């Protein structure tokens, strides 16, 4: 027979201090509950966010890697370290870089909702942050100041808005 295990967060937020690995054929179900990963995230199976928030928190270097598809709902990068992508990710809810650096390494970050950039996004090719929602999306900060973005592509016919009068500034260091 085939063994396709499913691990599910049941009732309270989960913090993983080491690496989270989802093996081939397995599923990790976020069940709409916050998951904080303080190490690497290796997905070789299926990650089913279920409307949760996935927080990548470290003052060191973390990676999102593996052969599985990475679809997140709310995605937050916190901690002063860097988060490195080794494949594309899709974010269906709020995307936030609170601090530190998220390096996409040339892999697309598909955004279907708003983005808050307080830290730094770097890109070495590819499309960078790809705004692909079906309604107008916002690019903002949590407070006045300047966010750094490695590249932006807008694939949203309703556009992307940076709210006026809030002191939100963005330096785009790559393609726009």
C-alpha positions in Angstrom: 0.0 0.0 0.0 0.9 3.7 -0.2 1.6 5.7 2.9 0.6 9.3 2.5 0.8 10.7 6.0 -0.8 14.0 7.0 0.5 16.1 10.0 -1.9 18.8 11.1 -1.6 21.7 13.6 -4.7 21.0 15.9 -5.4 23.8 18.4 -2.6 26.2 19.2 0.2 28.0 17.3 3.2 25.8 16.6 6.9 27.0 16.8 9.5 24.8 15.3 13.0 25.7 16.4 14.8 23.4 13.9 14.2 22.4 10.3 10.6 21.6 9.2 10.8 18.8 6.5 7.7 17.6 4.6 8.7 14.3 2.9 7.6 13.2 -0.5 4.0 11.9 -0.4 3.4 13.6 3.0 1.2 16.6 3.7 1.7 19.3 6.4 -1.7 21.0 7.1 -1.5 24.4 8.8 -5.2 24.2 9.7 -5.5 28.0 9.8 -3.2 28.1 12.8 0.0 30.2 13.0 3.2 28.2 12.2 6.6 29.8 13.1 9.7 28.2 11.6 13.0 29.2 13.2 15.1 26.9 10.9 14.9 25.8 7.3 11.6 24.8 5.5 12.1 21.8 3.3 9.0 20.8 1.4 9.2 17.7 -0.8 5.5 16.9 -0.4 2.6 19.2 0.1 2.2 22.2 2.4 -1.5 23.0 2.9 -1.6 26.4 4.7 -5.4 26.5 5.3 -5.5 30.3 5.8 -2.8 30.3 8.4 0.2 32.6 8.9 3.6 31.1 8.3 6.3 33.0 10.0 10.0 32.6 9.1 11.9 34.0 12.1 15.7 33.9 12.5 18.7 36.1 13.1 20.7 33.6 11.0 20.2 32.4 7.4 17.2 30.2 6.6 16.1 28.5 3.4 12.8 27.5 1.8 13.7 24.5 -0.4 12.5 21.2 -1.7 10.6 19.8 -4.7 7.1 20.5 -3.4 4.9 23.4 -4.3 5.0 26.2 -1.7 1.6 27.9 -1.4 1.3 30.1 1.6 -1.6 32.1 3.0 -0.1 34.8 5.2 3.7 34.9 4.9 5.9 36.8 7.3 9.7 37.1 7.3 10.9 38.3 10.7 14.2 38.4 12.4 17.4 40.1 11.3 18.8 37.2 9.3 18.2 36.3 5.6 15.7 34.0 4.1 16.8 32.3 0.9 14.5 30.8 -1.7 15.5 27.9 -3.9 12.2 27.8 -5.8 9.1 29.9 -6.4 6.5 30.6 -3.7 2.9 31.8 -3.9 1.3 33.9 -1.2 -2.5 34.1 -1.2 -2.9 36.4 1.8 -0.8 39.3 3.3 3.0 39.1 2.5 5.2 40.8 5.0 9.0 41.4 5.3 9.3 42.8 8.8 13.1 42.9 9.0 16.1 41.3 7.6 16.5 40.2 4.0 14.5 37.9 1.8 16.6 36.9 -1.2 14.5 35.3 -4.0 17.6 34.0 -5.9 15.8 34.6 -9.2 12.6 32.7 -8.2 9.2 34.4 -8.4 7.3 35.4 -5.3 3.7 35.4 -6.6 1.5 37.7 -4.5 -2.3 37.5 -4.7 -2.9 40.0 -1.9 -1.2 43.0 -0.4 2.5 43.4 0.6 4.2 45.1 3.6 7.9 45.7 3.0 9.8 47.0 6.1 12.9 45.0 5.5 14.8 44.2 2.3 13.9 42.1 -0.7 16.7 41.2 -3.1 16.5 39.5 -6.4 19.1 38.1 -8.8 17.0 37.9 -11.9 13.5 36.5 -12.4 10.5 38.7 -11.8 11.0 39.4 -8.1 7.7 40.3 -6.4 4.9 39.5 -8.8 1.6 41.2 -8.0 -1.0 38.8 -9.5 -4.2 39.5 -7.6 -7.7 39.9 -9.1 -8.5 43.2 -7.2 -6.3 46.2 -6.6 -3.4 45.4 -4.3 -1.5 47.6 -1.9 2.3 47.9 -1.4 2.9 49.6 1.9 5.0 49.7 5.1 3.9 49.4 8.7 5.3 52.9 9.4 6.9 55.7 7.4 10.3 55.0 5.9 11.9 53.3 3.0 11.6 49.6 1.9 14.0 48.0 -0.5 12.7 45.8 -3.3 14.8 43.8 -5.7 12.3 43.8 -8.5 8.5 44.1 -9.2 6.2 42.8 -11.9 2.5 43.8 -12.0 0.3 41.1 -13.5 -2.9 42.6 -12.1 -5.2 44.5 -14.4 -6.5 46.4 -11.4 -3.1 47.6 -10.5 -1.0 48.1 -7.3 -1.4 51.2 -5.1 1.0 52.7 -2.7 -1.2 54.7 -0.2 -0.6 58.5 -0.3 0.4 60.6 2.7 1.9 57.9 4.9 5.6 58.5 4.2 5.9 55.1 2.4 9.0 55.1 0.1 10.4 52.2 -1.9 13.8 51.8 -3.6 13.4 49.3 -6.4 16.9 48.0 -7.3 15.9 45.7 -10.2 13.2 45.6 -12.9 9.9 47.3 -12.6 
